[in-house]
Every structure is written in C-alpha cells, then in structure tokens.
Amino acid sequence: MKFTPAKVNFFNFIKLPLAYFGGVRVQSITDKEVIVTIKHRWMNQNPFQSMFWAAQGMAAEMPTGILVMKAIDDSKRKVSMLVTHQEADFFKKATGKITFSCTGGNEIREAIQKSIATGEGQKIVLTSEGKNKDGVVVSNFNFHWSLKVKS
C-alpha cells in the first residue's frame, strides 16, 4: 500500500472509527516524519473544556505507528510491531487544533535492519510532540515500540 494521508484517513474511517470520528487526521507522511492533527470539540473534550488526555494519546500514537508501518512496508519483510510502554507529559490545556509530529523514521529503519541482521527483536522509543496553533507544546508522548523480523 502506498502511504498517503488520504489512504490512511480512509483506513482510519474503516478500521479505527474512534480515531476518525474523534477528529484525528493525517496531514503529511514522509520517510522521516508524520504529522497528524486533532481538533478540540465536543466529541473529544473532558469536563474542563479541553481535550481529553486519551484523545491526545490516540492522535499522538498515530504518527509513530504510521512511521513504523511505512518502514516495515518499505523493508519488504514481515515484522511484528507492538507498543510495549507509553508515557506522557502534559504542559498546557489542549484547545483548538493540536498538531502531533514524530520524526523517528531513520531510527525505525535502523532497528528493522538490526533485527534482520541479528534475528532478535529491537526496542525503539518514538516521541510525538503536540503543539497548539501558536506552536506551544501542550503534550509530549513517548511510545516504546518492539520490532521483530519474522522468519
């Protein structure tokens, strides 16, 4: 599959409706970076008039997962992928449009190549940073991914 924002957003509509109807939208995809947005609205808010932390987490995980899936697809190998741990920090109320980005494409490709060479699983930590329209960081998520090439 060619990874384009339109194709991934359609995939989300079919396979991840909670993300789609919660407002998560992929904006751009490259080998090195994926950018995803989510807008604060009634569907994803908490009682304090800001975006629920879990909605932010869903949007934050998306660019890391797309980068992993794209690197696996590009490797032409079968690779198992699993989030094994997640941690987050919240700095400011998330209102308006929040943009999450992850730039770990090169690290993922290196981990896959190392798994191919050694036959062992690799762990990688990918960071997804969420910024509001003013460029202020509202939250920061770290996702620990386990990658292992299948034999």
C-alpha positions, 0 to 999 in steps of 0.5 A: 500500500502506498502511504498517503494521508488520504489512504490512511484517513480512509483506513482510519474511517474503516478500521479505527472509527474512534480515531476518525470520528474523534477528529484525528487526521493525517496531514503529511507522511514522509520517510522521516516524519508524520504529522497528524492533527486533532481538533478540540470539540465536543466529541473529544473534550473532558469536563474542563473544556479541553481535550481529553488526555486519551484523545491526545494519546490516540492522535499522538500514537498515530504518527509513530505507528504510521512511521513504523508501518511505512518502514516495515512496508518499505523493508519488504519483510514481515515484522511484528510491531507492538507498543510495549510502554507509553508515557506522557507529559502534559504542559498546557490545556489542549484547545483548538487544533493540536498538531502531533509530529514524530520524526523517528523514521531513520531510527525505525529503519535502523532497528528493522535492519538490526533485527534482520541482521541479528534475528532478535527483536529491537526496542525503539522509543518514538516521541510525538510532540503536540503543539497548539496553533501558536506552536506551544507544546501542550503534550509530549508522548513517548511510545516504546515500540518492539520490532521483530523480523519474522522468519 
